[in-house]
């Protein structure tokens, strides 16, 4: 009995970490970008986290048979650009403009919708009725979020986050067949490093260096940066990778509809963000759409981890179960 409880307890702790930490990264970004320009903030986050993860993981596993080469670095750069530069960069930019973190998280929860949509276009795979229904409900939820009743919203910020979610979906689909390292932590570290370099270039090109004043950065922003590096980019991803190796991907994928709830709660409690009836209704529609697309959690044996694809979401990248 004791031997069974330990894996269950470990899985519960890892799942709770993914739920809470990834749901709280929106709050961390909001605090950090108050004093640090968004692209440079993310560049530092991913360069530090990526270097630590790469240095730690490159000396483990199949070192001789899985040495990163130019093709793998190129693939990691493409994935990192789509997931971390475009998606995470646009989210940070939108939050800096004043978009509520809870709303940003809800918009990011539509990633499974774009995943199955793009996959259907690329492969021509016929989708199941439940998946199609989920996509339709998700689009209605987005329409409610940004409809006439939400005229106070910053439309460019909303559109930026939606463009970012589409980029994340495209990067995930590309990563399925990209020549990435077989060791997922190595691939994730490479993607973070590449994204950090690209974000630094983007920050310099957009004049963020002139708006960065290190001596004026408050402790709250420094703490938020450290939290994003240590917890958001290292601990949570490590917990996520462990879950994929030991727990059903159906259970792991539930983070897609728990993270927004955590983000909304923290945004309201810490930042005083309003939670309106429209937000709640639209949020329920988005979460329902994700449940229909991914499928509800079921009690079943752990399934083998899908092909390692670095930071892209393996639990959401296997579309075979979504076909009719």
Secondary structure as a PSIPRED ss2 file (coil, helix, strand):
# PSIPRED VFORMAT (PSIPRED V4.0)

   1 X C   1.000  0.000  0.000
   2 X H   0.000  1.000  0.000
   3 X H   0.000  1.000  0.000
   4 X H   0.000  1.000  0.000
   5 X H   0.000  1.000  0.000
   6 X H   0.000  1.000  0.000
   7 X H   0.000  1.000  0.000
   8 X H   0.000  1.000  0.000
   9 X H   0.000  1.000  0.000
  10 X H   0.000  1.000  0.000
  11 X H   0.000  1.000  0.000
  12 X H   0.000  1.000  0.000
  13 X H   0.000  1.000  0.000
  14 X H   0.000  1.000  0.000
  15 X H   0.000  1.000  0.000
  16 X H   0.000  1.000  0.000
  17 X H   0.000  1.000  0.000
  18 X H   0.000  1.000  0.000
  19 X H   0.000  1.000  0.000
  20 X H   0.000  1.000  0.000
  21 X H   0.000  1.000  0.000
  22 X H   0.000  1.000  0.000
  23 X H   0.000  1.000  0.000
  24 X H   0.000  1.000  0.000
  25 X H   0.000  1.000  0.000
  26 X H   0.000  1.000  0.000
  27 X H   0.000  1.000  0.000
  28 X H   0.000  1.000  0.000
  29 X H   0.000  1.000  0.000
  30 X H   0.000  1.000  0.000
  31 X H   0.000  1.000  0.000
  32 X H   0.000  1.000  0.000
  33 X C   1.000  0.000  0.000
  34 X C   1.000  0.000  0.000
  35 X C   1.000  0.000  0.000
  36 X C   1.000  0.000  0.000
  37 X C   1.000  0.000  0.000
  38 X H   0.000  1.000  0.000
  39 X H   0.000  1.000  0.000
  40 X H   0.000  1.000  0.000
  41 X H   0.000  1.000  0.000
  42 X H   0.000  1.000  0.000
  43 X H   0.000  1.000  0.000
  44 X H   0.000  1.000  0.000
  45 X H   0.000  1.000  0.000
  46 X H   0.000  1.000  0.000
  47 X H   0.000  1.000  0.000
  48 X H   0.000  1.000  0.000
  49 X H   0.000  1.000  0.000
  50 X H   0.000  1.000  0.000
  51 X H   0.000  1.000  0.000
  52 X H   0.000  1.000  0.000
  53 X H   0.000  1.000  0.000
  54 X H   0.000  1.000  0.000
  55 X H   0.000  1.000  0.000
  56 X H   0.000  1.000  0.000
  57 X H   0.000  1.000  0.000
  58 X C   1.000  0.000  0.000
  59 X C   1.000  0.000  0.000
  60 X C   1.000  0.000  0.000
  61 X C   1.000  0.000  0.000
  62 X C   1.000  0.000  0.000
  63 X C   1.000  0.000  0.000
  64 X C   1.000  0.000  0.000
  65 X C   1.000  0.000  0.000
  66 X C   1.000  0.000  0.000
  67 X C   1.000  0.000  0.000
  68 X C   1.000  0.000  0.000
  69 X C   1.000  0.000  0.000
  70 X H   0.000  1.000  0.000
  71 X H   0.000  1.000  0.000
  72 X H   0.000  1.000  0.000
  73 X H   0.000  1.000  0.000
  74 X H   0.000  1.000  0.000
  75 X H   0.000  1.000  0.000
  76 X H   0.000  1.000  0.000
  77 X H   0.000  1.000  0.000
  78 X H   0.000  1.000  0.000
  79 X H   0.000  1.000  0.000
  80 X H   0.000  1.000  0.000
  81 X H   0.000  1.000  0.000
  82 X H   0.000  1.000  0.000
  83 X H   0.000  1.000  0.000
  84 X H   0.000  1.000  0.000
  85 X H   0.000  1.000  0.000
  86 X H   0.000  1.000  0.000
  87 X H   0.000  1.000  0.000
  88 X H   0.000  1.000  0.000
  89 X H   0.000  1.000  0.000
  90 X H   0.000  1.000  0.000
  91 X H   0.000  1.000  0.000
  92 X H   0.000  1.000  0.000
  93 X H   0.000  1.000  0.000
  94 X H   0.000  1.000  0.000
  95 X H   0.000  1.000  0.000
  96 X H   0.000  1.000  0.000
  97 X C   1.000  0.000  0.000
  98 X C   1.000  0.000  0.000
  99 X C   1.000  0.000  0.000
 100 X C   1.000  0.000  0.000
 101 X H   0.000  1.000  0.000
 102 X H   0.000  1.000  0.000
 103 X H   0.000  1.000  0.000
 104 X H   0.000  1.000  0.000
 105 X H   0.000  1.000  0.000
 106 X H   0.000  1.000  0.000
 107 X H   0.000  1.000  0.000
 108 X H   0.000  1.000  0.000
 109 X C   1.000  0.000  0.000
 110 X C   1.000  0.000  0.000
 111 X H   0.000  1.000  0.000
 112 X H   0.000  1.000  0.000
 113 X H   0.000  1.000  0.000
 114 X H   0.000  1.000  0.000
 115 X H   0.000  1.000  0.000
 116 X H   0.000  1.000  0.000
 117 X H   0.000  1.000  0.000
 118 X H   0.000  1.000  0.000
 119 X H   0.000  1.000  0.000
 120 X H   0.000  1.000  0.000
 121 X H   0.000  1.000  0.000
 122 X H   0.000  1.000  0.000
 123 X H   0.000  1.000  0.000
 124 X C   1.000  0.000  0.000
 125 X C   1.000  0.000  0.000
 126 X C   1.000  0.000  0.000
 127 X E   0.000  0.000  1.000
 128 X C   1.000  0.000  0.000
 129 X H   0.000  1.000  0.000
 130 X H   0.000  1.000  0.000
 131 X H   0.000  1.000  0.000
 132 X H   0.000  1.000  0.000
 133 X H   0.000  1.000  0.000
 134 X H   0.000  1.000  0.000
 135 X H   0.000  1.000  0.000
 136 X H   0.000  1.000  0.000
 137 X H   0.000  1.000  0.000
 138 X H   0.000  1.000  0.000
 139 X H   0.000  1.000  0.000
 140 X H   0.000  1.000  0.000
 141 X H   0.000  1.000  0.000
 142 X H   0.000  1.000  0.000
 143 X H   0.000  1.000  0.000
 144 X H   0.000  1.000  0.000
 145 X H   0.000  1.000  0.000
 146 X H   0.000  1.000  0.000
 147 X C   1.000  0.000  0.000
 148 X H   0.000  1.000  0.000
 149 X H   0.000  1.000  0.000
 150 X H   0.000  1.000  0.000
 151 X C   1.000  0.000  0.000
 152 X C   1.000  0.000  0.000
 153 X C   1.000  0.000  0.000
 154 X C   1.000  0.000  0.000
 155 X H   0.000  1.000  0.000
 156 X H   0.000  1.000  0.000
 157 X H   0.000  1.000  0.000
 158 X H   0.000  1.000  0.000
 159 X H   0.000  1.000  0.000
 160 X H   0.000  1.000  0.000
 161 X H   0.000  1.000  0.000
 162 X H   0.000  1.000  0.000
 163 X H   0.000  1.000  0.000
 164 X H   0.000  1.000  0.000
 165 X H   0.000  1.000  0.000
 166 X H   0.000  1.000  0.000
 167 X H   0.000  1.000  0.000
 168 X H   0.000  1.000  0.000
 169 X H   0.000  1.000  0.000
 170 X H   0.000  1.000  0.000
 171 X H   0.000  1.000  0.000
 172 X H   0.000  1.000  0.000
 173 X H   0.000  1.000  0.000
 174 X H   0.000  1.000  0.000
 175 X H   0.000  1.000  0.000
 176 X H   0.000  1.000  0.000
 177 X H   0.000  1.000  0.000
 178 X C   1.000  0.000  0.000
 179 X C   1.000  0.000  0.000
 180 X C   1.000  0.000  0.000
 181 X C   1.000  0.000  0.000
 182 X C   1.000  0.000  0.000
 183 X C   1.000  0.000  0.000
 184 X H   0.000  1.000  0.000
 185 X H   0.000  1.000  0.000
 186 X H   0.000  1.000  0.000
 187 X H   0.000  1.000  0.000
 188 X H   0.000  1.000  0.000
 189 X H   0.000  1.000  0.000
 190 X H   0.000  1.000  0.000
 191 X H   0.000  1.000  0.000
 192 X H   0.000  1.000  0.000
 193 X H   0.000  1.000  0.000
 194 X H   0.000  1.000  0.000
 195 X H   0.000  1.000  0.000
 196 X H   0.000  1.000  0.000
 197 X H   0.000  1.000  0.000
 198 X H   0.000  1.000  0.000
 199 X H   0.000  1.000  0.000
 200 X H   0.000  1.000  0.000
 201 X H   0.000  1.000  0.000
 202 X H   0.000  1.000  0.000
 203 X H   0.000  1.000  0.000
 204 X H   0.000  1.000  0.000
 205 X H   0.000  1.000  0.000
 206 X C   1.000  0.000  0.000
 207 X C   1.000  0.000  0.000
 208 X H   0.000  1.000  0.000
 209 X H   0.000  1.000  0.000
 210 X H   0.000  1.000  0.000
 211 X H   0.000  1.000  0.000
 212 X C   1.000  0.000  0.000
 213 X C   1.000  0.000  0.000
 214 X H   0.000  1.000  0.000
 215 X H   0.000  1.000  0.000
 216 X H   0.000  1.000  0.000
 217 X C   1.000  0.000  0.000
 218 X C   1.000  0.000  0.000
 219 X H   0.000  1.000  0.000
 220 X H   0.000  1.000  0.000
 221 X H   0.000  1.000  0.000
 222 X H   0.000  1.000  0.000
 223 X H   0.000  1.000  0.000
 224 X H   0.000  1.000  0.000
 225 X H   0.000  1.000  0.000
 226 X H   0.000  1.000  0.000
 227 X H   0.000  1.000  0.000
 228 X H   0.000  1.000  0.000
 229 X H   0.000  1.000  0.000
 230 X H   0.000  1.000  0.000
 231 X H   0.000  1.000  0.000
 232 X H   0.000  1.000  0.000
 233 X H   0.000  1.000  0.000
 234 X H   0.000  1.000  0.000
 235 X H   0.000  1.000  0.000
 236 X H   0.000  1.000  0.000
 237 X H   0.000  1.000  0.000
 238 X H   0.000  1.000  0.000
 239 X H   0.000  1.000  0.000
 240 X H   0.000  1.000  0.000
 241 X H   0.000  1.000  0.000
 242 X H   0.000  1.000  0.000
 243 X H   0.000  1.000  0.000
 244 X H   0.000  1.000  0.000
 245 X H   0.000  1.000  0.000
 246 X H   0.000  1.000  0.000
 247 X C   1.000  0.000  0.000
 248 X C   1.000  0.000  0.000
 249 X H   0.000  1.000  0.000
 250 X H   0.000  1.000  0.000
 251 X H   0.000  1.000  0.000
 252 X H   0.000  1.000  0.000
 253 X C   1.000  0.000  0.000
 254 X C   1.000  0.000  0.000
 255 X H   0.000  1.000  0.000
 256 X H   0.000  1.000  0.000
 257 X H   0.000  1.000  0.000
 258 X H   0.000  1.000  0.000
 259 X H   0.000  1.000  0.000
 260 X H   0.000  1.000  0.000
 261 X H   0.000  1.000  0.000
 262 X H   0.000  1.000  0.000
 263 X H   0.000  1.000  0.000
 264 X H   0.000  1.000  0.000
 265 X H   0.000  1.000  0.000
 266 X H   0.000  1.000  0.000
 267 X H   0.000  1.000  0.000
 268 X H   0.000  1.000  0.000
 269 X H   0.000  1.000  0.000
 270 X H   0.000  1.000  0.000
 271 X H   0.000  1.000  0.000
 272 X C   1.000  0.000  0.000
 273 X C   1.000  0.000  0.000
 274 X C   1.000  0.000  0.000
 275 X C   1.000  0.000  0.000
 276 X C   1.000  0.000  0.000
 277 X H   0.000  1.000  0.000
 278 X H   0.000  1.000  0.000
 279 X H   0.000  1.000  0.000
 280 X H   0.000  1.000  0.000
 281 X H   0.000  1.000  0.000
 282 X H   0.000  1.000  0.000
 283 X H   0.000  1.000  0.000
 284 X H   0.000  1.000  0.000
 285 X H   0.000  1.000  0.000
 286 X H   0.000  1.000  0.000
 287 X H   0.000  1.000  0.000
 288 X H   0.000  1.000  0.000
 289 X H   0.000  1.000  0.000
 290 X H   0.000  1.000  0.000
 291 X H   0.000  1.000  0.000
 292 X H   0.000  1.000  0.000
 293 X H   0.000  1.000  0.000
 294 X H   0.000  1.000  0.000
 295 X C   1.000  0.000  0.000
 296 X C   1.000  0.000  0.000
 297 X C   1.000  0.000  0.000
 298 X C   1.000  0.000  0.000
 299 X C   1.000  0.000  0.000
 300 X C   1.000  0.000  0.000
 301 X C   1.000  0.000  0.000
 302 X C   1.000  0.000  0.000
 303 X C   1.000  0.000  0.000
 304 X C   1.000  0.000  0.000
 305 X C   1.000  0.000  0.000
 306 X C   1.000  0.000  0.000
 307 X C   1.000  0.000  0.000
 308 X C   1.000  0.000  0.000
 309 X C   1.000  0.000  0.000
 310 X C   1.000  0.000  0.000
 311 X C   1.000  0.000  0.000
 312 X C   1.000  0.000  0.000
 313 X C   1.000  0.000  0.000
 314 X H   0.000  1.000  0.000
 315 X H   0.000  1.000  0.000
 316 X H   0.000  1.000  0.000
 317 X H   0.000  1.000  0.000
 318 X C   1.000  0.000  0.000
 319 X C   1.000  0.000  0.000
 320 X H   0.000  1.000  0.000
 321 X H   0.000  1.000  0.000
 322 X H   0.000  1.000  0.000
 323 X E   0.000  0.000  1.000
 324 X C   1.000  0.000  0.000
